[in-house]
Amino acid sequence: MVKHCPDGSWFSSWSWFLCSCAAAIFDNALLPAGLRQKDQTKKAPTGTFQRDNLLAHLEKQAKEHPDKEDLVPFTGEKRGKVYVPKKRVDPIIESVTLEPELEEALASATDAELCDIAAILGMHTLMSNQQYYEALASSTIVNKQGLNSVIQCTQYKPVPDEEPNSTDVEETLLRMKRNDPDLVEVNLNNIKNIPIKTLKSYAEALMKNTVVERFSIVGTRSNDPVAFAMAEMLRVNTTLKSLNVESNFITGTGILALIEALQHNTTLQELKIDNQSQPLGNKVEMEIASMLEKNTTLLKFGYHFTQQGPRLRGSNAMMNNNDLVRKRRLEGGPIFPKCRTNV
């Protein structure tokens, strides 16, 4: 049986049925657009995909495409007058010359006398706020009601910026590995480009070093892996007396590792861990306070507790340790009996 399809061709009954279904599906607006016709994506690849060639073709096509001309071409014509700023004449400040007696009196006047003169004349700009309070403390001035107008500002001396740290990181590490007897203090503060691997190498070198007593890595972007390496170093080091890791990216986990390592160290006297990028929290501070109470050799602990309870416990622990040192010094014995160096 042969039928006539809507497109004008002749098919069998089965073909007629499929053609009718396809027409019905195409006209169904409830179906997604991707399901109204047969899948056109399941094809064999015509060739291998080469990304570089495609990018080169797109770049070439973009360069060959002509730019769209402006609707109003730019002629570069200047209209109006060119702005010329007016020249300002600086005012001439003339020096005031007084009589010799007045000049001598003002030159030898005290802050209290200047304060009274400023109050009488209403010229409060003659003195600064600091001068007024110093004169008020002397109890020799008449004006004790304060100044009710603008006064002279305090002139502060400019403070120059600190010079960058000139420590050679690689050379210092080699000297530490060689156990250089002249290398007693290592200061790597504020050196931003020290790799984490290098900082961990410093910790490994301190494990065998018997000379370095002070080690500081403030502002070196140290993180928890560096703190863990320092904690392992503290377990075996018997020479280091001061460790400073302030202003870094160490979290509570790394800080607890450092504090816990103090149970196996009897020579470290100073530890500074304050001003980390993340707050430690109440739980970590409570654990720090508990570990400090178990330590008997640490004398200085640099951290500002945010909670009152851990702060009080930590300060009491440091006070007890310093009191033990004082008692041992008065008795004439070693300050740290457990210390291998018998200091």
Protein Blocks (a to p, Z undefined) as FASTA:
>chain_A
ZZddfkopacdfklmmmmmmmmmmmmmmkbcfklmpccfklccdfbdcdfklmmmmmmmm
mmmpccdddfbdcehiaedjddddddddddddddddddfklmmmmmmpcfklmmmmmmmn
opaklpcfklmmmmmmnopafblnbpabdcddddddddddddddfbdfklmmmmmmnopa
klmbccfehiakbcfklmmmmmmmmmmpckbmbdcdehklpafklmmmmmmmmmmpckbm
bdcfehiabdfklmmmmmmmmmmpckbfbdcfehifbdfbjmlmmmmmmmmmmpckbmbd
cdddfbfklmmmmmmmmmmmmmmmmmmmmnopafblmlmnlZZ
